[in-house]
């Protein structure tokens, strides 16, 4: 986290908040994508890969 704060320290407070939100959103998106990938691998391992994926 220190690197993030150093990068945004020169910005306005609103700019720093927007950057923090963007970083948090990106991390959340990656986590969701990874979970979806793991779930897909689990279905294939169980032999259920022909089932439609529910969104």
PDB file of N, CA, C and O in Angstrom:
ATOM      1  N   UNK A   1       0.822  -1.207   0.000  1.00  0.00           N
ATOM      2  CA  UNK A   1       0.000   0.000   0.000  1.00  0.00           C
ATOM      3  C   UNK A   1       0.855   1.255   0.000  1.00  0.00           C
ATOM      4  O   UNK A   1       0.405   2.303  -0.462  1.00  0.00           O
ATOM      5  N   UNK A   2       2.057   1.173   0.499  1.00  0.00           N
ATOM      6  CA  UNK A   2       2.914   2.351   0.534  1.00  0.00           C
ATOM      7  C   UNK A   2       3.175   2.889  -0.863  1.00  0.00           C
ATOM      8  O   UNK A   2       3.210   4.104  -1.062  1.00  0.00           O
ATOM      9  N   UNK A   3       3.356   2.011  -1.821  1.00  0.00           N
ATOM     10  CA  UNK A   3       3.624   2.444  -3.188  1.00  0.00           C
ATOM     11  C   UNK A   3       2.443   3.233  -3.728  1.00  0.00           C
ATOM     12  O   UNK A   3       2.624   4.266  -4.372  1.00  0.00           O
ATOM     13  N   UNK A   4       1.235   2.751  -3.469  1.00  0.00           N
ATOM     14  CA  UNK A   4       0.039   3.434  -3.948  1.00  0.00           C
ATOM     15  C   UNK A   4      -0.041   4.845  -3.380  1.00  0.00           C
ATOM     16  O   UNK A   4      -0.295   5.800  -4.114  1.00  0.00           O
ATOM     17  N   UNK A   5       0.174   4.976  -2.079  1.00  0.00           N
ATOM     18  CA  UNK A   5       0.078   6.290  -1.461  1.00  0.00           C
ATOM     19  C   UNK A   5       1.164   7.227  -1.979  1.00  0.00           C
ATOM     20  O   UNK A   5       0.915   8.423  -2.131  1.00  0.00           O
ATOM     21  N   UNK A   6       2.346   6.722  -2.248  1.00  0.00           N
ATOM     22  CA  UNK A   6       3.408   7.563  -2.794  1.00  0.00           C
ATOM     23  C   UNK A   6       3.033   8.049  -4.187  1.00  0.00           C
ATOM     24  O   UNK A   6       3.307   9.197  -4.537  1.00  0.00           O
ATOM     25  N   UNK A   7       2.419   7.200  -4.972  1.00  0.00           N
ATOM     26  CA  UNK A   7       2.050   7.570  -6.333  1.00  0.00           C
ATOM     27  C   UNK A   7       0.989   8.660  -6.356  1.00  0.00           C
ATOM     28  O   UNK A   7       1.030   9.539  -7.217  1.00  0.00           O
ATOM     29  N   UNK A   8       0.038   8.617  -5.424  1.00  0.00           N
ATOM     30  CA  UNK A   8      -1.073   9.560  -5.472  1.00  0.00           C
ATOM     31  C   UNK A   8      -0.871  10.767  -4.553  1.00  0.00           C
ATOM     32  O   UNK A   8      -1.737  11.639  -4.488  1.00  0.00           O
ATOM     33  N   UNK A   9       0.246  10.828  -3.851  1.00  0.00           N
ATOM     34  CA  UNK A   9       0.433  11.909  -2.882  1.00  0.00           C
ATOM     35  C   UNK A   9       0.474  13.280  -3.547  1.00  0.00           C
ATOM     36  O   UNK A   9       0.144  14.277  -2.904  1.00  0.00           O
ATOM     37  N   UNK A  10       0.868  13.356  -4.810  1.00  0.00           N
ATOM     38  CA  UNK A  10       0.939  14.637  -5.499  1.00  0.00           C
ATOM     39  C   UNK A  10      -0.400  15.082  -6.062  1.00  0.00           C
ATOM     40  O   UNK A  10      -0.512  16.209  -6.545  1.00  0.00           O
ATOM     41  N   UNK A  11      -1.398  14.248  -6.015  1.00  0.00           N
ATOM     42  CA  UNK A  11      -2.707  14.574  -6.568  1.00  0.00           C
ATOM     43  C   UNK A  11      -3.575  15.292  -5.538  1.00  0.00           C
ATOM     44  O   UNK A  11      -3.240  15.381  -4.357  1.00  0.00           O
ATOM     45  N   UNK A  12      -4.701  15.797  -6.034  1.00  0.00           N
ATOM     46  CA  UNK A  12      -5.689  16.350  -5.112  1.00  0.00           C
ATOM     47  C   UNK A  12      -6.330  15.208  -4.344  1.00  0.00           C
ATOM     48  O   UNK A  12      -6.175  14.044  -4.713  1.00  0.00           O
ATOM     49  N   UNK A  13      -7.044  15.530  -3.287  1.00  0.00           N
ATOM     50  CA  UNK A  13      -7.687  14.490  -2.479  1.00  0.00           C
ATOM     51  C   UNK A  13      -8.678  13.687  -3.321  1.00  0.00           C
ATOM     52  O   UNK A  13      -8.754  12.465  -3.190  1.00  0.00           O
ATOM     53  N   UNK A  14      -9.429  14.360  -4.177  1.00  0.00           N
ATOM     54  CA  UNK A  14     -10.417  13.645  -4.994  1.00  0.00           C
ATOM     55  C   UNK A  14      -9.726  12.740  -6.006  1.00  0.00           C
ATOM     56  O   UNK A  14     -10.221  11.654  -6.309  1.00  0.00           O
ATOM     57  N   UNK A  15      -8.592  13.178  -6.526  1.00  0.00           N
ATOM     58  CA  UNK A  15      -7.839  12.346  -7.469  1.00  0.00           C
ATOM     59  C   UNK A  15      -7.325  11.100  -6.793  1.00  0.00           C
ATOM     60  O   UNK A  15      -7.357  10.015  -7.374  1.00  0.00           O
ATOM     61  N   UNK A  16      -6.851  11.244  -5.566  1.00  0.00           N
ATOM     62  CA  UNK A  16      -6.333  10.095  -4.825  1.00  0.00           C
ATOM     63  C   UNK A  16      -7.460   9.109  -4.528  1.00  0.00           C
ATOM     64  O   UNK A  16      -7.274   7.895  -4.612  1.00  0.00           O
ATOM     65  N   UNK A  17      -8.623   9.640  -4.181  1.00  0.00           N
ATOM     66  CA  UNK A  17      -9.766   8.770  -3.888  1.00  0.00           C
ATOM     67  C   UNK A  17     -10.186   8.008  -5.133  1.00  0.00           C
ATOM     68  O   UNK A  17     -10.478   6.813  -5.068  1.00  0.00           O
ATOM     69  N   UNK A  18     -10.217   8.699  -6.267  1.00  0.00           N
ATOM     70  CA  UNK A  18     -10.608   8.047  -7.522  1.00  0.00           C
ATOM     71  C   UNK A  18      -9.616   6.949  -7.876  1.00  0.00           C
ATOM     72  O   UNK A  18     -10.013   5.876  -8.331  1.00  0.00           O
ATOM     73  N   UNK A  19      -8.330   7.210  -7.671  1.00  0.00           N
ATOM     74  CA  UNK A  19      -7.308   6.205  -7.975  1.00  0.00           C
ATOM     75  C   UNK A  19      -7.468   5.001  -7.064  1.00  0.00           C
ATOM     76  O   UNK A  19      -7.373   3.861  -7.518  1.00  0.00           O
ATOM     77  N   UNK A  20      -7.709   5.245  -5.780  1.00  0.00           N
ATOM     78  CA  UNK A  20      -7.887   4.141  -4.835  1.00  0.00           C
ATOM     79  C   UNK A  20      -9.095   3.297  -5.219  1.00  0.00           C
ATOM     80  O   UNK A  20      -9.058   2.069  -5.143  1.00  0.00           O
ATOM     81  N   UNK A  21     -10.165   3.970  -5.633  1.00  0.00           N
ATOM     82  CA  UNK A  21     -11.368   3.232  -6.038  1.00  0.00           C
ATOM     83  C   UNK A  21     -11.099   2.398  -7.279  1.00  0.00           C
ATOM     84  O   UNK A  21     -11.556   1.260  -7.380  1.00  0.00           O
ATOM     85  N   UNK A  22     -10.349   2.968  -8.233  1.00  0.00           N
ATOM     86  CA  UNK A  22     -10.037   2.237  -9.463  1.00  0.00           C
ATOM     87  C   UNK A  22      -9.195   1.008  -9.153  1.00  0.00           C
ATOM     88  O   UNK A  22      -9.427  -0.065  -9.709  1.00  0.00           O
ATOM     89  N   UNK A  23      -8.224   1.163  -8.272  1.00  0.00           N
ATOM     90  CA  UNK A  23      -7.371   0.033  -7.894  1.00  0.00           C
ATOM     91  C   UNK A  23      -8.201  -1.030  -7.184  1.00  0.00           C
ATOM     92  O   UNK A  23      -8.068  -2.217  -7.481  1.00  0.00           O
ATOM     93  N   UNK A  24      -9.051  -0.619  -6.254  1.00  0.00           N
ATOM     94  CA  UNK A  24      -9.890  -1.577  -5.525  1.00  0.00           C
ATOM     95  C   UNK A  24     -10.837  -2.294  -6.482  1.00  0.00           C
ATOM     96  O   UNK A  24     -11.047  -3.501  -6.359  1.00  0.00           O
ATOM     97  N   UNK A  25     -11.407  -1.564  -7.427  1.00  0.00           N
ATOM     98  CA  UNK A  25     -12.310  -2.167  -8.403  1.00  0.00           C
ATOM     99  C   UNK A  25     -11.595  -3.180  -9.271  1.00  0.00           C
ATOM    100  O   UNK A  25     -12.140  -4.240  -9.578  1.00  0.00           O
ATOM    101  N   UNK A  26     -10.368  -2.853  -9.668  1.00  0.00           N
ATOM    102  CA  UNK A  26      -9.583  -3.753 -10.508  1.00  0.00           C
ATOM    103  C   UNK A  26      -9.246  -5.029  -9.751  1.00  0.00           C
ATOM    104  O   UNK A  26      -9.323  -6.124 -10.309  1.00  0.00           O
ATOM    105  N   UNK A  27      -8.876  -4.892  -8.488  1.00  0.00           N
ATOM    106  CA  UNK A  27      -8.556  -6.067  -7.668  1.00  0.00           C
ATOM    107  C   UNK A  27      -9.795  -6.937  -7.496  1.00  0.00           C
ATOM    108  O   UNK A  27      -9.722  -8.163  -7.582  1.00  0.00           O
ATOM    109  N   UNK A  28     -10.938  -6.290  -7.251  1.00  0.00           N
ATOM    110  CA  UNK A  28     -12.193  -7.034  -7.082  1.00  0.00           C
ATOM    111  C   UNK A  28     -12.538  -7.786  -8.368  1.00  0.00           C
ATOM    112  O   UNK A  28     -12.939  -8.949  -8.319  1.00  0.00           O
ATOM    113  N   UNK A  29     -12.385  -7.129  -9.511  1.00  0.00           N
ATOM    114  CA  UNK A  29     -12.689  -7.763 -10.792  1.00  0.00           C
ATOM    115  C   UNK A  29     -11.805  -8.987 -11.011  1.00  0.00           C
ATOM    116  O   UNK A  29     -12.284 -10.034 -11.445  1.00  0.00           O
ATOM    117  N   UNK A  30     -10.513  -8.851 -10.710  1.00  0.00           N
ATOM    118  CA  UNK A  30      -9.593  -9.979 -10.883  1.00  0.00           C
ATOM    119  C   UNK A  30      -9.986 -11.136  -9.973  1.00  0.00           C
ATOM    120  O   UNK A  30      -9.913 -12.297 -10.375  1.00  0.00           O
ATOM    121  N   UNK A  31     -10.400 -10.824  -8.755  1.00  0.00           N
ATOM    122  CA  UNK A  31     -10.788 -11.875  -7.807  1.00  0.00           C
ATOM    123  C   UNK A  31     -12.031 -12.607  -8.308  1.00  0.00           C
ATOM    124  O   UNK A  31     -12.100 -13.834  -8.234  1.00  0.00           O
ATOM    125  N   UNK A  32     -13.005 -11.867  -8.813  1.00  0.00           N
ATOM    126  CA  UNK A  32     -14.231 -12.487  -9.328  1.00  0.00           C
ATOM    127  C   UNK A  32     -13.915 -13.349 -10.541  1.00  0.00           C
ATOM    128  O   UNK A  32     -14.441 -14.454 -10.676  1.00  0.00           O
ATOM    129  N   UNK A  33     -13.055 -12.845 -11.428  1.00  0.00           N
ATOM    130  CA  UNK A  33     -12.685 -13.613 -12.622  1.00  0.00           C
ATOM    131  C   UNK A  33     -11.963 -14.896 -12.234  1.00  0.00           C
ATOM    132  O   UNK A  33     -12.177 -15.946 -12.841  1.00  0.00           O
ATOM    133  N   UNK A  34     -11.112 -14.806 -11.225  1.00  0.00           N
ATOM    134  CA  UNK A  34     -10.375 -15.987 -10.777  1.00  0.00           C
ATOM    135  C   UNK A  34     -11.331 -17.014 -10.165  1.00  0.00           C
ATOM    136  O   UNK A  34     -11.189 -18.212 -10.409  1.00  0.00           O
ATOM    137  N   UNK A  35     -12.290 -16.559  -9.384  1.00  0.00           N
ATOM    138  CA  UNK A  35     -13.271 -17.474  -8.794  1.00  0.00           C
ATOM    139  C   UNK A  35     -14.105 -18.145  -9.881  1.00  0.00           C
ATOM    140  O   UNK A  35     -14.385 -19.341  -9.804  1.00  0.00           O
ATOM    141  N   UNK A  36     -14.499 -17.381 -10.887  1.00  0.00           N
ATOM    142  CA  UNK A  36     -15.287 -17.947 -11.983  1.00  0.00           C
ATOM    143  C   UNK A  36     -14.473 -18.998 -12.727  1.00  0.00           C
ATOM    144  O   UNK A  36     -15.000 -20.041 -13.113  1.00  0.00           O
ATOM    145  N   UNK A  37     -13.198 -18.723 -12.923  1.00  0.00           N
ATOM    146  CA  UNK A  37     -12.320 -19.675 -13.602  1.00  0.00           C
ATOM    147  C   UNK A  37     -12.172 -20.951 -12.777  1.00  0.00           C
ATOM    148  O   UNK A  37     -12.195 -22.055 -13.321  1.00  0.00           O
ATOM    149  N   UNK A  38     -12.022 -20.795 -11.468  1.00  0.00           N
ATOM    150  CA  UNK A  38     -11.892 -21.956 -10.586  1.00  0.00           C
ATOM    151  C   UNK A  38     -13.179 -22.781 -10.601  1.00  0.00           C
ATOM    152  O   UNK A  38     -13.134 -24.011 -10.610  1.00  0.00           O
ATOM    153  N   UNK A  39     -14.321 -22.101 -10.602  1.00  0.00           N
ATOM    154  CA  UNK A  39     -15.604 -22.806 -10.635  1.00  0.00           C
ATOM    155  C   UNK A  39     -15.744 -23.574 -11.942  1.00  0.00           C
ATOM    156  O   UNK A  39     -16.242 -24.700 -11.961  1.00  0.00           O
ATOM    157  N   UNK A  40     -15.301 -22.959 -13.030  1.00  0.00           N
ATOM    158  CA  UNK A  40     -15.365 -23.617 -14.330  1.00  0.00           C
ATOM    159  C   UNK A  40     -14.477 -24.861 -14.341  1.00  0.00           C
ATOM    160  O   UNK A  40     -14.883 -25.906 -14.850  1.00  0.00           O
ATOM    161  N   UNK A  41     -13.285 -24.757 -13.792  1.00  0.00           N
ATOM    162  CA  UNK A  41     -12.388 -25.908 -13.716  1.00  0.00           C
ATOM    163  C   UNK A  41     -13.016 -27.011 -12.866  1.00  0.00           C
ATOM    164  O   UNK A  41     -12.877 -28.195 -13.173  1.00  0.00           O
ATOM    165  N   UNK A  42     -13.703 -26.619 -11.803  1.00  0.00           N
ATOM    166  CA  UNK A  42     -14.357 -27.591 -10.940  1.00  0.00           C
ATOM    167  C   UNK A  42     -15.455 -28.341 -11.662  1.00  0.00           C
ATOM    168  O   UNK A  42     -15.597 -29.553 -11.500  1.00  0.00           O
ATOM    169  N   UNK A  43     -16.242 -27.617 -12.469  1.00  0.00           N
ATOM    170  CA  UNK A  43     -17.305 -28.268 -13.241  1.00  0.00           C
ATOM    171  C   UNK A  43     -16.713 -29.262 -14.235  1.00  0.00           C
ATOM    172  O   UNK A  43     -17.233 -30.365 -14.405  1.00  0.00           O
ATOM    173  N   UNK A  44     -15.613 -28.861 -14.895  1.00  0.00           N
ATOM    174  CA  UNK A  44     -14.992 -29.751 -15.875  1.00  0.00           C
ATOM    175  C   UNK A  44     -14.425 -30.986 -15.183  1.00  0.00           C
ATOM    176  O   UNK A  44     -14.529 -32.096 -15.705  1.00  0.00           O
ATOM    177  N   UNK A  45     -13.833 -30.797 -14.025  1.00  0.00           N
ATOM    178  CA  UNK A  45     -13.251 -31.921 -13.290  1.00  0.00           C
ATOM    179  C   UNK A  45     -14.343 -32.886 -12.839  1.00  0.00           C
ATOM    180  O   UNK A  45     -14.121 -34.095 -12.766  1.00  0.00           O
ATOM    181  N   UNK A  46     -15.522 -32.347 -12.538  1.00  0.00           N
ATOM    182  CA  UNK A  46     -16.635 -33.184 -12.076  1.00  0.00           C
ATOM    183  C   UNK A  46     -17.417 -33.803 -13.237  1.00  0.00           C
ATOM    184  O   UNK A  46     -18.320 -34.610 -13.019  1.00  0.00           O
ATOM    185  N   UNK A  47     -17.071 -33.427 -14.460  1.00  0.00           N
ATOM    186  CA  UNK A  47     -17.768 -33.954 -15.628  1.00  0.00           C
ATOM    187  C   UNK A  47     -19.054 -33.228 -15.953  1.00  0.00           C
ATOM    188  O   UNK A  47     -19.886 -33.752 -16.692  1.00  0.00           O
ATOM    189  N   UNK A  48     -19.235 -32.037 -15.419  1.00  0.00           N
ATOM    190  CA  UNK A  48     -20.462 -31.277 -15.660  1.00  0.00           C
ATOM    191  C   UNK A  48     -20.247 -30.143 -16.662  1.00  0.00           C
ATOM    192  O   UNK A  48     -21.025 -29.190 -16.689  1.00  0.00           O
ATOM    193  N   UNK A  49     -19.214 -30.233 -17.473  1.00  0.00           N
ATOM    194  CA  UNK A  49     -18.890 -29.122 -18.364  1.00  0.00           C
ATOM    195  C   UNK A  49     -19.911 -28.921 -19.480  1.00  0.00           C
ATOM    196  O   UNK A  49     -19.861 -27.913 -20.184  1.00  0.00           O
ATOM    197  N   UNK A  50     -20.832 -29.860 -19.651  1.00  0.00           N
ATOM    198  CA  UNK A  50     -21.861 -29.689 -20.674  1.00  0.00           C
ATOM    199  C   UNK A  50     -23.054 -28.877 -20.161  1.00  0.00           C
ATOM    200  O   UNK A  50     -23.914 -28.469 -20.941  1.00  0.00           O
ATOM    201  N   UNK A  51     -23.099 -28.648 -18.863  1.00  0.00           N
ATOM    202  CA  UNK A  51     -24.190 -27.865 -18.302  1.00  0.00           C
ATOM    203  C   UNK A  51     -24.035 -26.411 -18.703  1.00  0.00           C
ATOM    204  O   UNK A  51     -22.916 -25.905 -18.784  1.00  0.00           O
ATOM    205  N   UNK A  52     -25.159 -25.726 -18.958  1.00  0.00           N
ATOM    206  CA  UNK A  52     -25.063 -24.285 -19.267  1.00  0.00           C
ATOM    207  C   UNK A  52     -24.599 -23.507 -18.030  1.00  0.00           C
ATOM    208  O   UNK A  52     -24.923 -23.857 -16.896  1.00  0.00           O
ATOM    209  N   UNK A  53     -23.845 -22.459 -18.279  1.00  0.00           N
ATOM    210  CA  UNK A  53     -23.341 -21.639 -17.179  1.00  0.00           C
ATOM    211  C   UNK A  53     -24.410 -20.629 -16.796  1.00  0.00           C
ATOM    212  O   UNK A  53     -24.902 -19.885 -17.645  1.00  0.00           O
ATOM    213  N   UNK A  54     -24.768 -20.603 -15.519  1.00  0.00           N
ATOM    214  CA  UNK A  54     -25.753 -19.633 -15.032  1.00  0.00           C
ATOM    215  C   UNK A  54     -25.042 -18.350 -14.661  1.00  0.00           C
ATOM    216  O   UNK A  54     -24.007 -18.374 -13.994  1.00  0.00           O
ATOM    217  N   UNK A  55     -25.600 -17.222 -15.096  1.00  0.00           N
ATOM    218  CA  UNK A  55     -24.981 -15.935 -14.772  1.00  0.00           C
ATOM    219  C   UNK A  55     -25.799 -15.187 -13.743  1.00  0.00           C
ATOM    220  O   UNK A  55     -25.431 -14.081 -13.348  1.00  0.00           O
TER     221      UNK A  55
END
